[in-house]
Amino acid sequence: MPTDPSSPRLKLGGQNLSVVGRSRIYVCGVTPYDVTHLGHAATFVWVDAVDRVLRRLGVQVEVCRNVTDVDDVLFDAAARAGAHYDRFAAVQQFRFEQDMDALSVRRPAHEPRAHSFILPVIELAQSLLDNGSAYVSDGSVYLPGEPVAHAHGLDRATAEQLLRENGGRVDDPAKRDPLDQAVWQRSGADEPAWPSPWGPGRPGWHAECTAMSLSTYGSTLDLHAGGADLTFPHHAFETAQAEAATGVTPFARAWMHVGTVRLKGEKMAKSTGNLVFVSDLIAQSTGAVVRTLLLDRRYDEPWDHTDEALDRAAARLDALHTAAGRPGTDETARRQVLAALTDDMDVPRALDLAIEEGGQAARDLVTVLAL
């Protein structure tokens, strides 16, 4: 595909993602306590697709995908398995990387692990205390949550419910307000802990991503990605902490929230157990088919996975490969396919055009989307 300076820039969510120098992308990674399900894979495949489109436009791209290996759900899963949490996380991370390789997801340039960023989280907490943005209570450091909820247009009841559903510890008696969130969390006697100025504890979930992003890229980044279900509280508190600590706004110039994957109308999640595992789908087909299944739709819309969807994706991919086998190099068609990708990552339209036009336009799409 053409990569001259007149090529269009990528537009996401109605915002042009113009870049000077490098494009810094941060994506919330996995908490490694189980194998990869389709909901996880959707986010990472979409970020990989954005990475590849930007590279085709001639942009230097860096992707940072963290590993949340300090987390209550991980500790609980490791305890149930009778394993130390860090060894347990390492095994699960290996399996996750196998799934990503099978889906042709490029390895990120940066892959920070939360357990290596304890000191930056402590520094973040101290910075927030120093400028009056946070408070200490019973060995924990909290960021007030009501302003964060208000900034995202949420009433108190909705914000509290979302926190309950996402490990927000709304019943923590040390808080001034149930909506407040821990930057540094005091650890119990039987929980992993690190020393801090406020006593033994561990990072808060949102603070981990804030510290890892700031440590990797500095005070701001070009694109922040993650599942739509992370919009609040995770991304909201991550942003509030970063902007309060650095005084730089916006924390992220653009956001990519990938639509929720559902099964029979219910969000696919480990907590509900209604999971479709990537490895099982690949065993039924190929990594390229599963990748097509995830990409052949709007990135930001929720969708329901069905058994028939995999067959449709296989047929769609076969049609693309057949079109790519036809001769011909139509520069207009090539530009139209690229224009579809840069217009809010409209992969379905790009596929339609490539299958209809065939030739080099189809071969380009196969390459740029790693299909």
C-alpha positions as CSV (number, residue, x, y, z in Angstrom):
1,M,0.0,0.0,0.0
2,P,1.2,3.6,-0.6
3,T,3.0,5.2,2.3
4,D,3.7,8.7,0.9
5,P,3.2,11.8,3.1
6,S,-0.2,12.5,1.5
7,S,-1.6,9.2,2.8
8,P,-4.4,9.7,5.3
9,R,-3.8,9.6,9.1
10,L,-5.6,7.2,11.3
11,K,-8.9,8.4,12.7
12,L,-10.3,6.7,15.9
13,G,-13.5,7.7,17.5
14,G,-13.8,10.7,15.3
15,Q,-10.3,12.0,16.3
16,N,-7.3,12.1,14.0
17,L,-4.4,10.4,15.5
18,S,-1.7,12.6,14.1
19,V,1.8,11.6,15.1
20,V,5.2,13.4,15.3
21,G,8.0,11.0,15.7
22,R,6.8,7.9,17.3
23,S,3.3,6.7,18.2
24,R,3.1,5.6,21.9
25,I,0.4,3.0,22.5
26,Y,-0.4,1.6,26.0
27,V,-2.8,-1.3,26.3
28,C,-4.0,-2.9,29.5
29,G,-2.7,-6.4,29.5
30,V,-3.8,-9.6,31.3
31,T,-3.9,-10.6,34.9
32,P,-2.3,-14.0,34.3
33,Y,-4.4,-16.4,36.3
34,D,-6.2,-18.4,33.5
35,V,-5.8,-19.1,29.8
36,T,-6.9,-16.5,27.1
37,H,-10.6,-16.2,26.3
38,L,-12.1,-14.5,23.3
39,G,-12.8,-11.3,25.2
40,H,-9.1,-10.9,26.1
41,A,-8.0,-11.7,22.5
42,A,-10.3,-9.1,21.0
43,T,-8.5,-6.2,22.6
44,F,-5.0,-7.4,21.8
45,V,-5.8,-8.3,18.2
46,W,-7.4,-4.9,17.6
47,V,-4.4,-3.1,19.1
48,D,-2.1,-5.2,16.9
49,A,-4.2,-4.2,13.9
50,V,-3.8,-0.5,14.7
51,D,-0.1,-1.0,15.2
52,R,0.2,-2.6,11.7
53,V,-1.9,0.1,10.0
54,L,0.2,2.8,11.6
55,R,3.3,1.1,10.4
56,R,1.9,0.8,6.9
57,L,1.4,4.6,7.0
58,G,5.1,5.0,7.8
59,V,4.7,5.7,11.5
60,Q,7.2,4.5,14.1
61,V,5.1,2.6,16.7
62,E,5.8,1.4,20.2
63,V,3.3,-0.7,22.1
64,C,3.4,-1.2,25.8
65,R,1.3,-4.1,27.1
66,N,1.5,-4.6,30.9
67,V,1.2,-7.7,32.9
68,T,-0.9,-7.3,36.1
69,D,0.9,-9.9,38.2
70,V,0.1,-8.2,41.5
71,D,-3.6,-8.6,42.0
72,D,-6.1,-10.1,44.4
73,V,-7.7,-12.4,41.9
74,L,-4.3,-13.8,40.9
75,F,-3.4,-14.3,44.6
76,D,-6.7,-16.2,45.2
77,A,-6.3,-18.4,42.0
78,A,-2.7,-19.3,43.0
79,A,-3.8,-20.2,46.5
80,R,-6.5,-22.5,45.1
81,A,-3.9,-24.1,42.9
82,G,-1.5,-24.5,45.8
83,A,1.2,-22.5,44.0
84,H,3.2,-19.4,44.8
85,Y,1.6,-16.5,43.0
86,D,4.7,-15.4,40.9
87,R,5.4,-19.0,39.6
88,F,1.7,-19.4,38.9
89,A,1.6,-16.1,37.0
90,A,4.7,-17.1,34.9
91,V,3.0,-20.3,33.7
92,Q,-0.2,-18.6,32.8
93,Q,1.7,-15.8,31.0
94,F,3.6,-18.4,28.9
95,R,0.2,-19.9,27.8
96,F,-1.1,-16.4,27.0
97,E,1.9,-15.7,24.8
98,Q,1.4,-18.9,22.9
99,D,-2.2,-17.8,22.1
100,M,-1.0,-14.4,21.0
101,D,1.6,-15.9,18.7
102,A,-1.1,-18.2,17.2
103,L,-3.2,-15.0,16.5
104,S,-0.2,-13.3,14.9
105,V,-0.1,-10.6,17.5
106,R,3.3,-8.9,17.5
107,R,5.2,-9.0,20.7
108,P,5.1,-5.5,22.4
109,A,8.1,-3.3,22.6
110,H,7.5,-2.9,26.3
111,E,6.0,-5.5,28.6
112,P,6.2,-4.2,32.2
113,R,5.2,-6.4,35.0
114,A,3.5,-4.9,38.0
115,H,5.8,-6.7,40.6
116,S,8.8,-4.7,39.1
117,F,7.1,-1.4,39.6
118,I,6.5,-1.3,43.3
119,L,8.8,1.7,43.8
120,P,7.2,3.8,41.0
121,V,3.8,3.2,42.6
122,I,5.1,4.3,46.0
123,E,6.5,7.4,44.2
124,L,3.1,8.0,42.6
125,A,1.3,7.8,45.9
126,Q,3.8,10.2,47.5
127,S,3.4,12.7,44.7
128,L,-0.3,12.6,45.1
129,L,0.0,13.1,48.8
130,D,2.5,15.9,48.4
131,N,0.1,18.0,46.2
132,G,-3.0,17.2,48.2
133,S,-4.7,14.9,45.7
134,A,-4.7,11.8,48.0
135,Y,-4.9,11.0,51.7
136,V,-3.5,8.3,54.1
137,S,-5.7,6.1,56.2
138,D,-4.8,3.0,58.2
139,G,-1.7,2.2,56.1
140,S,-3.3,2.8,52.7
141,V,-3.2,5.8,50.3
142,Y,-6.5,6.7,48.7
143,L,-7.5,8.9,45.7
144,P,-11.0,10.5,46.2
145,G,-13.4,8.9,43.8
146,E,-16.4,11.2,43.7
147,P,-14.7,13.8,41.4
148,V,-13.6,10.9,39.1
149,A,-17.1,9.6,38.8
150,H,-18.5,13.1,38.2
151,A,-15.9,13.8,35.4
152,H,-17.2,10.6,33.6
153,G,-20.8,11.6,33.9
154,L,-21.7,8.9,36.5
155,D,-24.1,9.3,39.4
156,R,-23.0,7.9,42.7
157,A,-25.1,4.8,42.6
158,T,-23.9,3.8,39.1
159,A,-20.2,4.5,40.1
160,E,-20.5,2.4,43.3
161,Q,-22.1,-0.5,41.4
162,L,-19.3,-0.5,38.8
163,L,-16.7,-0.4,41.6
164,R,-18.4,-3.4,43.3
165,E,-18.3,-5.3,40.0
166,N,-14.6,-4.5,39.5
167,G,-12.9,-5.1,42.8
168,G,-13.4,-1.6,44.1
169,R,-13.5,-2.5,47.8
170,V,-16.4,-0.1,48.4
171,D,-16.8,-1.6,51.9
172,D,-13.3,-0.8,53.0
173,P,-13.7,0.9,56.4
174,A,-10.5,2.9,56.0
175,K,-11.9,5.0,53.2
176,R,-13.5,8.4,53.7
177,D,-15.9,7.6,50.8
178,P,-16.8,4.2,49.3
179,L,-15.9,5.6,45.9
180,D,-12.3,6.3,46.9
181,Q,-9.7,4.0,45.4
182,A,-6.4,2.8,46.8
183,V,-3.2,4.0,45.2
184,W,-1.4,1.9,47.8
185,Q,-3.3,-0.8,49.6
186,R,-2.4,-2.1,53.1
187,S,-1.9,-5.9,53.0
188,G,-3.3,-8.3,55.5
189,A,-1.1,-10.7,57.5
190,D,-1.4,-13.5,54.9
191,E,-1.2,-11.4,51.8
192,P,1.9,-10.4,49.6
193,A,3.3,-7.2,50.9
194,W,6.2,-4.7,50.2
195,P,7.5,-2.1,52.6
196,S,6.4,1.5,52.1
197,P,6.3,4.8,54.1
198,W,2.8,3.9,55.2
199,G,3.5,0.3,56.2
200,P,3.5,-3.1,54.4
201,G,1.2,-3.2,51.4
202,R,0.9,-3.5,47.7
203,P,-0.1,-1.3,44.7
204,G,-3.7,-0.5,43.9
205,W,-4.9,-2.0,40.6
206,H,-5.3,1.4,38.9
207,A,-2.0,2.7,40.2
208,E,-0.1,-0.1,38.7
209,C,-1.1,0.9,35.2
210,T,-0.5,4.5,35.9
211,A,3.0,3.9,37.2
212,M,3.9,1.5,34.4
213,S,2.6,3.9,31.7
214,L,4.3,7.0,33.2
215,S,7.6,5.0,33.7
216,T,7.5,3.8,30.1
217,Y,6.4,6.9,28.1
218,G,6.5,9.9,30.4
219,S,3.6,12.1,31.3
220,T,1.4,11.5,28.2
221,L,0.8,8.9,25.4
222,D,-0.8,8.9,22.0
223,L,-3.3,6.0,22.3
224,H,-4.6,4.1,25.3
225,A,-6.4,0.9,24.6
226,G,-8.4,-1.7,26.6
227,G,-11.7,-3.4,26.9
228,A,-14.8,-1.2,27.1
229,D,-15.5,-2.7,30.5
230,L,-12.3,-1.0,31.8
231,T,-13.6,2.6,31.0
232,F,-14.8,3.0,34.6
233,P,-13.3,2.5,37.1
234,H,-9.9,1.4,35.7
235,H,-9.2,3.9,32.9
236,A,-10.9,6.7,34.8
237,F,-8.8,6.4,37.9
238,E,-5.7,5.7,35.9
239,T,-6.2,9.0,34.1
240,A,-7.1,10.9,37.2
241,Q,-3.9,9.7,39.0
242,A,-1.6,10.5,36.1
243,E,-3.0,14.0,35.5
244,A,-3.0,14.8,39.2
245,A,0.6,13.6,39.7
246,T,2.1,15.2,36.6
247,G,-0.1,18.2,36.0
248,V,-0.1,17.3,32.3
249,T,-3.4,16.9,30.3
250,P,-4.6,14.9,28.6
251,F,-3.0,11.7,29.9
252,A,-4.0,10.0,26.6
253,R,-4.6,11.9,23.4
254,A,-6.9,9.2,22.1
255,W,-8.7,6.1,23.4
256,M,-9.6,2.8,21.9
257,H,-12.2,0.9,23.9
258,V,-12.9,-2.5,22.4
259,G,-16.5,-3.7,22.5
260,T,-17.4,-6.5,25.0
261,V,-17.7,-10.0,23.7
262,R,-20.8,-11.8,25.0
263,L,-22.1,-15.3,25.0
264,K,-25.9,-15.7,24.9
265,G,-26.2,-12.1,25.8
266,E,-24.0,-12.2,28.9
267,K,-20.5,-10.6,29.0
268,M,-17.8,-13.2,28.6
269,A,-15.8,-13.1,31.9
270,K,-13.9,-15.4,34.2
271,S,-16.2,-14.4,37.0
272,T,-19.2,-15.9,35.2
273,G,-17.4,-18.8,33.7
274,N,-19.0,-18.4,30.3
275,L,-15.7,-18.5,28.5
276,V,-14.7,-19.4,24.9
277,F,-11.0,-20.1,24.9
278,V,-8.8,-19.0,22.0
279,S,-6.9,-22.2,22.0
280,D,-10.1,-24.2,21.5
281,L,-11.2,-22.0,18.6
282,I,-7.8,-22.3,17.0
283,A,-7.9,-26.1,17.3
284,Q,-11.2,-26.0,15.4
285,S,-9.9,-23.7,12.7
286,T,-6.7,-21.6,12.4
287,G,-5.3,-18.5,14.1
288,A,-6.0,-16.5,11.0
289,V,-9.7,-17.5,11.1
290,V,-10.0,-16.5,14.7
291,R,-8.3,-13.2,13.9
292,T,-10.7,-12.6,11.1
293,L,-13.6,-13.4,13.5
294,L,-12.4,-10.7,15.8
295,L,-11.6,-8.0,13.2
296,D,-14.6,-8.3,10.8
297,R,-16.8,-5.9,12.8
298,R,-16.7,-2.4,14.4
299,Y,-14.0,-2.4,17.1
300,D,-16.1,-0.5,19.7
301,E,-19.4,-2.4,19.4
302,P,-20.3,-5.2,21.8
303,W,-21.1,-8.5,20.0
304,D,-22.4,-12.0,20.7
305,H,-20.2,-15.0,19.8
306,T,-21.9,-18.0,18.2
307,D,-20.7,-21.3,16.8
308,E,-21.8,-20.2,13.3
309,A,-19.6,-17.1,13.6
310,L,-16.4,-19.1,13.2
311,D,-17.7,-20.7,10.0
312,R,-18.6,-17.2,8.6
313,A,-15.1,-16.0,9.4
314,A,-13.5,-18.9,7.7
315,A,-15.6,-18.3,4.5
316,R,-14.8,-14.6,4.6
317,L,-11.0,-15.3,4.9
318,D,-11.2,-17.8,2.1
319,A,-12.9,-15.3,-0.1
320,L,-10.1,-12.8,0.7
321,H,-7.4,-15.3,-0.1
322,T,-9.1,-16.2,-3.4
323,A,-9.3,-12.5,-4.3
324,A,-5.7,-12.1,-3.5
325,G,-4.8,-14.8,-6.0
326,R,-6.3,-12.8,-8.9
327,P,-3.8,-10.8,-11.0
328,G,-3.9,-7.0,-11.2
329,T,-2.6,-3.9,-9.4
330,D,-5.3,-1.1,-9.2
331,E,-3.8,1.8,-7.3
332,T,-7.3,3.4,-6.8
333,A,-8.5,0.1,-5.2
334,R,-5.4,-0.1,-3.0
335,R,-5.9,3.5,-1.7
336,Q,-9.6,2.8,-1.1
337,V,-8.7,-0.2,1.1
338,L,-6.2,1.8,3.0
339,A,-8.7,4.6,3.4
340,A,-11.2,2.2,4.9
341,L,-8.7,1.1,7.5
342,T,-7.7,4.6,8.4
343,D,-11.3,5.7,8.8
344,D,-12.0,4.4,12.3
345,M,-10.4,1.0,11.5
346,D,-13.4,0.0,9.3
347,V,-12.1,-3.6,8.6
348,P,-15.5,-4.9,7.2
349,R,-15.5,-2.2,4.5
350,A,-11.8,-2.9,3.7
351,L,-12.6,-6.6,3.4
352,D,-15.6,-5.9,1.1
353,L,-13.5,-3.7,-1.1
354,A,-10.5,-6.1,-1.2
355,I,-12.7,-9.1,-2.0
356,E,-14.5,-7.2,-4.8
357,E,-11.4,-5.7,-6.4
358,G,-9.0,-8.5,-5.8
359,G,-5.4,-8.5,-7.0
360,Q,-2.9,-6.3,-5.1
361,A,-5.6,-4.6,-3.1
362,A,-6.5,-7.9,-1.5
363,R,-2.9,-8.9,-1.1
364,D,-2.1,-5.7,0.7
365,L,-5.0,-6.3,3.1
366,V,-3.8,-9.9,3.8
367,T,-0.4,-8.4,4.7
368,V,-1.4,-5.4,6.7
369,L,-3.9,-7.3,8.8
370,A,-1.7,-10.4,9.1
371,L,-4.4,-12.6,7.6
